[in-house]
């Protein structure tokens, strides 16, 4: 039973909570009738133990056991930090 742990890349949209960040994950899917590619996004609450993620950061997150009612993902790494002037 070696299941792969799901991991995705997203952008931090909120870091105001303690040990929690809100990450927006964008995916593209093809419209079933017209064939055009559509962008869909999902906001995921992520456990961030050291509070290292900040708004605008590009991060990798992975699925884990539930930490709370809405939080079942955890921060793996910050891929690209946000620039200082864009906040």
DRENRO-598387 format. One record per atom (N, C-alpha, C, O): x, y, z; atom name; residue in three letters; chain. Coordinates in steps of 0.2 Angstrom, whole numbers, plus 5000, padded with zeros to 4 digits. Last residue first. Example, Ala and Ser with C-alpha at 12.3 -4.5 7.8 and 13.67 -1.06 7.14 Angstrom:
REM DRENRO-598387
NODE east north   up atome residu chaine
NODE 5064  4989 5035     N    SER      A
NODE 5068  4995 5036    CA    SER      A
NODE 5064  5000 5039     C    SER      A
NODE 5067  5006 5040     O    SER      A
NODE 5066  4972 5039     N    ALA      A
NODE 5062  4978 5039    CA    ALA      A
NODE 5066  4984 5039     C    ALA      A
NODE 5071  4983 5042     O    ALA      A
***
This chain:
REM DRENRO-598387
NODE east north   up atome residu chaine
NODE 5019  5220 4989     N    UNK      A
NODE 5014  5219 4995    CA    UNK      A
NODE 5009  5225 4995     C    UNK      A
NODE 5004  5225 4999     O    UNK      A
NODE 5029  5223 4980     N    UNK      A
NODE 5023  5221 4978    CA    UNK      A
NODE 5017  5220 4983     C    UNK      A
NODE 5012  5218 4981     O    UNK      A
NODE 5042  5225 4986     N    UNK      A
NODE 5038  5231 4984    CA    UNK      A
NODE 5031  5229 4981     C    UNK      A
NODE 5026  5233 4980     O    UNK      A
NODE 5048  5213 4989     N    UNK      A
NODE 5046  5218 4994    CA    UNK      A
NODE 5041  5223 4992     C    UNK      A
NODE 5037  5225 4996     O    UNK      A
NODE 5042  5198 4981     N    UNK      A
NODE 5046  5204 4981    CA    UNK      A
NODE 5043  5209 4986     C    UNK      A
NODE 5037  5209 4988     O    UNK      A
NODE 5040  5182 4989     N    UNK      A
NODE 5037  5188 4985    CA    UNK      A
NODE 5042  5194 4986     C    UNK      A
NODE 5046  5194 4991     O    UNK      A
NODE 5050  5168 4985     N    UNK      A
NODE 5047  5173 4990    CA    UNK      A
NODE 5045  5179 4986     C    UNK      A
NODE 5047  5180 4981     O    UNK      A
NODE 5047  5152 4979     N    UNK      A
NODE 5049  5159 4977    CA    UNK      A
NODE 5046  5164 4982     C    UNK      A
NODE 5040  5164 4982     O    UNK      A
NODE 5045  5141 4987     N    UNK      A
NODE 5048  5140 4981    CA    UNK      A
NODE 5051  5147 4979     C    UNK      A
NODE 5057  5147 4977     O    UNK      A
NODE 5045  5135 5003     N    UNK      A
NODE 5043  5141 4999    CA    UNK      A
NODE 5048  5141 4993     C    UNK      A
NODE 5054  5141 4994     O    UNK      A
NODE 5038  5118 5006     N    UNK      A
NODE 5044  5123 5005    CA    UNK      A
NODE 5041  5129 5002     C    UNK      A
NODE 5036  5129 4998     O    UNK      A
NODE 5027  5112 5012     N    UNK      A
NODE 5033  5109 5011    CA    UNK      A
NODE 5039  5113 5011     C    UNK      A
NODE 5044  5113 5014     O    UNK      A
NODE 5013  5114 5023     N    UNK      A
NODE 5018  5118 5019    CA    UNK      A
NODE 5024  5114 5019     C    UNK      A
NODE 5027  5111 5024     O    UNK      A
NODE 4999  5103 5022     N    UNK      A
NODE 5004  5106 5026    CA    UNK      A
NODE 5009  5109 5021     C    UNK      A
NODE 5010  5107 5015     O    UNK      A
NODE 4981  5101 5024     N    UNK      A
NODE 4987  5101 5020    CA    UNK      A
NODE 4992  5105 5024     C    UNK      A
NODE 4991  5108 5029     O    UNK      A
NODE 4969  5102 5031     N    UNK      A
NODE 4972  5095 5030    CA    UNK      A
NODE 4978  5095 5025     C    UNK      A
NODE 4979  5090 5021     O    UNK      A
NODE 4958  5111 5039     N    UNK      A
NODE 4965  5111 5037    CA    UNK      A
NODE 4968  5104 5037     C    UNK      A
NODE 4969  5101 5042     O    UNK      A
NODE 4945  5112 5044     N    UNK      A
NODE 4946  5114 5037    CA    UNK      A
NODE 4953  5113 5034     C    UNK      A
NODE 4955  5115 5029     O    UNK      A
NODE 4946  5106 5057     N    UNK      A
NODE 4940  5105 5053    CA    UNK      A
NODE 4942  5106 5045     C    UNK      A
NODE 4939  5103 5041     O    UNK      A
NODE 4964  5102 5058     N    UNK      A
NODE 4958  5105 5061    CA    UNK      A
NODE 4952  5103 5056     C    UNK      A
NODE 4953  5099 5051     O    UNK      A
NODE 4973  5093 5052     N    UNK      A
NODE 4975  5097 5058    CA    UNK      A
NODE 4969  5100 5062     C    UNK      A
NODE 4969  5102 5068     O    UNK      A
NODE 4972  5077 5045     N    UNK      A
NODE 4968  5084 5047    CA    UNK      A
NODE 4971  5087 5053     C    UNK      A
NODE 4972  5084 5058     O    UNK      A
NODE 4987  5072 5037     N    UNK      A
NODE 4981  5071 5041    CA    UNK      A
NODE 4978  5078 5043     C    UNK      A
NODE 4981  5083 5043     O    UNK      A
NODE 4990  5080 5020     N    UNK      A
NODE 4992  5077 5027    CA    UNK      A
NODE 4986  5075 5031     C    UNK      A
NODE 4980  5076 5028     O    UNK      A
NODE 4996  5085 5005     N    UNK      A
NODE 4991  5083 5009    CA    UNK      A
NODE 4994  5079 5015     C    UNK      A
NODE 4999  5076 5015     O    UNK      A
NODE 5008  5099 5003     N    UNK      A
NODE 5006  5092 5002    CA    UNK      A
NODE 5000  5090 5007     C    UNK      A
NODE 4999  5093 5012     O    UNK      A
NODE 5014  5113 4993     N    UNK      A
NODE 5010  5110 4999    CA    UNK      A
NODE 5009  5103 4997     C    UNK      A
NODE 5009  5101 4992     O    UNK      A
NODE 5025  5125 4989     N    UNK      A
NODE 5023  5119 4988    CA    UNK      A
NODE 5020  5116 4994     C    UNK      A
NODE 5023  5117 4999     O    UNK      A
NODE 5022  5143 4984     N    UNK      A
NODE 5024  5137 4989    CA    UNK      A
NODE 5022  5131 4986     C    UNK      A
NODE 5018  5130 4982     O    UNK      A
NODE 5027  5159 4982     N    UNK      A
NODE 5025  5153 4978    CA    UNK      A
NODE 5027  5147 4982     C    UNK      A
NODE 5033  5147 4984     O    UNK      A
NODE 5020  5173 4991     N    UNK      A
NODE 5025  5168 4990    CA    UNK      A
NODE 5022  5162 4986     C    UNK      A
NODE 5016  5161 4986     O    UNK      A
NODE 5009  5182 4993     N    UNK      A
NODE 5013  5183 4987    CA    UNK      A
NODE 5018  5177 4986     C    UNK      A
NODE 5021  5176 4980     O    UNK      A
NODE 5011  5183 5010     N    UNK      A
NODE 5007  5184 5005    CA    UNK      A
NODE 5011  5185 4998     C    UNK      A
NODE 5016  5189 4998     O    UNK      A
NODE 5022  5170 5017     N    UNK      A
NODE 5020  5177 5017    CA    UNK      A
NODE 5016  5178 5010     C    UNK      A
NODE 5016  5174 5005     O    UNK      A
NODE 5028  5157 5027     N    UNK      A
NODE 5024  5159 5021    CA    UNK      A
NODE 5021  5166 5022     C    UNK      A
NODE 5018  5168 5027     O    UNK      A
NODE 5032  5154 5040     N    UNK      A
NODE 5037  5156 5035    CA    UNK      A
NODE 5034  5158 5029     C    UNK      A
NODE 5037  5162 5025     O    UNK      A
NODE 5027  5149 5053     N    UNK      A
NODE 5024  5155 5050    CA    UNK      A
NODE 5029  5158 5045     C    UNK      A
NODE 5031  5164 5045     O    UNK      A
NODE 5030  5136 5056     N    UNK      A
NODE 5035  5141 5058    CA    UNK      A
NODE 5033  5148 5055     C    UNK      A
NODE 5037  5153 5056     O    UNK      A
NODE 5019  5128 5052     N    UNK      A
NODE 5021  5128 5059    CA    UNK      A
NODE 5026  5134 5061     C    UNK      A
NODE 5025  5137 5066     O    UNK      A
NODE 5006  5129 5043     N    UNK      A
NODE 5013  5132 5042    CA    UNK      A
NODE 5016  5133 5049     C    UNK      A
NODE 5015  5138 5052     O    UNK      A
NODE 4994  5121 5034     N    UNK      A
NODE 4997  5121 5041    CA    UNK      A
NODE 5004  5124 5040     C    UNK      A
NODE 5008  5121 5036     O    UNK      A
NODE 4982  5129 5024     N    UNK      A
NODE 4988  5125 5025    CA    UNK      A
NODE 4991  5126 5031     C    UNK      A
NODE 4992  5132 5034     O    UNK      A
NODE 4967  5129 5015     N    UNK      A
NODE 4970  5131 5021    CA    UNK      A
NODE 4976  5127 5023     C    UNK      A
NODE 4975  5120 5022     O    UNK      A
NODE 4965  5134 4998     N    UNK      A
NODE 4966  5128 5003    CA    UNK      A
NODE 4970  5131 5009     C    UNK      A
NODE 4974  5135 5009     O    UNK      A
NODE 4955  5138 4985     N    UNK      A
NODE 4959  5141 4991    CA    UNK      A
NODE 4959  5135 4996     C    UNK      A
NODE 4954  5132 4998     O    UNK      A
NODE 4956  5135 4967     N    UNK      A
NODE 4954  5133 4974    CA    UNK      A
NODE 4958  5136 4979     C    UNK      A
NODE 4964  5136 4979     O    UNK      A
NODE 4951  5140 4951     N    UNK      A
NODE 4956  5140 4956    CA    UNK      A
NODE 4952  5138 4963     C    UNK      A
NODE 4946  5137 4963     O    UNK      A
NODE 4953  5137 4933     N    UNK      A
NODE 4949  5136 4939    CA    UNK      A
NODE 4954  5137 4945     C    UNK      A
NODE 4959  5134 4945     O    UNK      A
NODE 4953  5142 4917     N    UNK      A
NODE 4956  5142 4923    CA    UNK      A
NODE 4951  5141 4929     C    UNK      A
NODE 4947  5145 4929     O    UNK      A
NODE 4950  5132 4902     N    UNK      A
NODE 4947  5137 4907    CA    UNK      A
NODE 4951  5136 4913     C    UNK      A
NODE 4954  5131 4915     O    UNK      A
NODE 4952  5130 4885     N    UNK      A
NODE 4954  5129 4891    CA    UNK      A
NODE 4952  5134 4896     C    UNK      A
NODE 4952  5140 4895     O    UNK      A
NODE 4939  5124 4874     N    UNK      A
NODE 4943  5130 4876    CA    UNK      A
NODE 4945  5128 4883     C    UNK      A
NODE 4942  5125 4887     O    UNK      A
NODE 4929  5115 4870     N    UNK      A
NODE 4937  5113 4870    CA    UNK      A
NODE 4941  5118 4872     C    UNK      A
NODE 4947  5117 4872     O    UNK      A
NODE 4916  5115 4871     N    UNK      A
NODE 4919  5120 4866    CA    UNK      A
NODE 4926  5118 4866     C    UNK      A
NODE 4930  5121 4861     O    UNK      A
NODE 4912  5104 4880     N    UNK      A
NODE 4909  5105 4873    CA    UNK      A
NODE 4913  5109 4868     C    UNK      A
NODE 4914  5107 4863     O    UNK      A
NODE 4921  5104 4891     N    UNK      A
NODE 4919  5098 4888    CA    UNK      A
NODE 4915  5098 4881     C    UNK      A
NODE 4916  5094 4877     O    UNK      A
NODE 4935  5113 4892     N    UNK      A
NODE 4928  5114 4892    CA    UNK      A
NODE 4926  5107 4888     C    UNK      A
NODE 4928  5106 4883     O    UNK      A
NODE 4949  5108 4902     N    UNK      A
NODE 4946  5109 4895    CA    UNK      A
NODE 4939  5108 4895     C    UNK      A
NODE 4936  5104 4898     O    UNK      A
NODE 4957  5117 4915     N    UNK      A
NODE 4954  5111 4912    CA    UNK      A
NODE 4951  5113 4905     C    UNK      A
NODE 4949  5118 4904     O    UNK      A
NODE 4971  5121 4925     N    UNK      A
NODE 4967  5122 4919    CA    UNK      A
NODE 4963  5116 4917     C    UNK      A
NODE 4966  5110 4918     O    UNK      A
NODE 4972  5128 4942     N    UNK      A
NODE 4972  5123 4937    CA    UNK      A
NODE 4969  5124 4931     C    UNK      A
NODE 4964  5129 4931     O    UNK      A
NODE 4979  5135 4956     N    UNK      A
NODE 4976  5137 4950    CA    UNK      A
NODE 4977  5130 4945     C    UNK      A
NODE 4983  5128 4945     O    UNK      A
NODE 4977  5138 4973     N    UNK      A
NODE 4980  5133 4968    CA    UNK      A
NODE 4976  5134 4962     C    UNK      A
NODE 4969  5133 4962     O    UNK      A
NODE 4981  5148 4986     N    UNK      A
NODE 4976  5148 4980    CA    UNK      A
NODE 4980  5143 4975     C    UNK      A
NODE 4986  5145 4973     O    UNK      A
NODE 4981  5146 5003     N    UNK      A
NODE 4985  5146 4997    CA    UNK      A
NODE 4980  5145 4991     C    UNK      A
NODE 4975  5141 4992     O    UNK      A
NODE 4983  5154 5019     N    UNK      A
NODE 4978  5152 5014    CA    UNK      A
NODE 4981  5152 5007     C    UNK      A
NODE 4984  5157 5005     O    UNK      A
NODE 4991  5147 5033     N    UNK      A
NODE 4991  5151 5027    CA    UNK      A
NODE 4986  5149 5023     C    UNK      A
NODE 4984  5143 5022     O    UNK      A
NODE 4994  5146 5050     N    UNK      A
NODE 4990  5144 5045    CA    UNK      A
NODE 4991  5149 5039     C    UNK      A
NODE 4991  5155 5041     O    UNK      A
NODE 5000  5150 5062     N    UNK      A
NODE 5002  5144 5060    CA    UNK      A
NODE 4998  5141 5054     C    UNK      A
NODE 4997  5135 5053     O    UNK      A
NODE 4988  5162 5064     N    UNK      A
NODE 4994  5159 5067    CA    UNK      A
NODE 4994  5152 5065     C    UNK      A
NODE 4990  5148 5065     O    UNK      A
NODE 4983  5172 5049     N    UNK      A
NODE 4982  5167 5055    CA    UNK      A
NODE 4988  5165 5057     C    UNK      A
NODE 4993  5165 5054     O    UNK      A
NODE 4987  5179 5038     N    UNK      A
NODE 4985  5183 5044    CA    UNK      A
NODE 4984  5178 5050     C    UNK      A
NODE 4984  5181 5056     O    UNK      A
NODE 4991  5177 5025     N    UNK      A
NODE 4995  5174 5031    CA    UNK      A
NODE 4993  5177 5037     C    UNK      A
NODE 4998  5177 5042     O    UNK      A
NODE 4984  5174 5009     N    UNK      A
NODE 4983  5176 5016    CA    UNK      A
NODE 4988  5173 5021     C    UNK      A
NODE 4988  5167 5021     O    UNK      A
NODE 4989  5168 4998     N    UNK      A
NODE 4984  5174 4997    CA    UNK      A
NODE 4983  5177 5004     C    UNK      A
NODE 4980  5183 5004     O    UNK      A
NODE 5002  5160 4990     N    UNK      A
NODE 4999  5162 4996    CA    UNK      A
NODE 4995  5169 4996     C    UNK      A
NODE 4997  5174 4993     O    UNK      A
NODE 5000  5149 4977     N    UNK      A
NODE 5002  5156 4979    CA    UNK      A
NODE 4998  5158 4985     C    UNK      A
NODE 4992  5157 4986     O    UNK      A
NODE 5006  5132 4973     N    UNK      A
NODE 5001  5138 4973    CA    UNK      A
NODE 5004  5144 4976     C    UNK      A
NODE 5010  5144 4978     O    UNK      A
NODE 5007  5115 4969     N    UNK      A
NODE 5010  5122 4969    CA    UNK      A
NODE 5005  5127 4969     C    UNK      A
NODE 5001  5127 4965     O    UNK      A
NODE 5005  5100 4977     N    UNK      A
NODE 5003  5105 4972    CA    UNK      A
NODE 5007  5111 4974     C    UNK      A
NODE 5010  5112 4979     O    UNK      A
NODE 5004  5082 4981     N    UNK      A
NODE 5007  5089 4982    CA    UNK      A
NODE 5006  5093 4976     C    UNK      A
NODE 5006  5091 4970     O    UNK      A
NODE 4999  5067 4988     N    UNK      A
NODE 4997  5073 4983    CA    UNK      A
NODE 5001  5079 4985     C    UNK      A
NODE 5001  5081 4991     O    UNK      A
NODE 5009  5053 4990     N    UNK      A
NODE 5006  5059 4993    CA    UNK      A
NODE 5005  5065 4988     C    UNK      A
NODE 5010  5066 4985     O    UNK      A
NODE 5005  5037 4984     N    UNK      A
NODE 5008  5043 4983    CA    UNK      A
NODE 5005  5049 4986     C    UNK      A
NODE 4999  5050 4986     O    UNK      A
NODE 5004  5022 4993     N    UNK      A
NODE 5001  5028 4990    CA    UNK      A
NODE 5005  5034 4989     C    UNK      A
NODE 5009  5035 4994     O    UNK      A
NODE 5008  5007 4995     N    UNK      A
NODE 5012  5013 4994    CA    UNK      A
NODE 5009  5019 4990     C    UNK      A
NODE 5010  5019 4984     O    UNK      A
NODE 5004  4994 5000     N    UNK      A
NODE 5000  5000 5000    CA    UNK      A
NODE 5004  5006 5000     C    UNK      A
NODE 5004  5010 5005     O    UNK      A
***
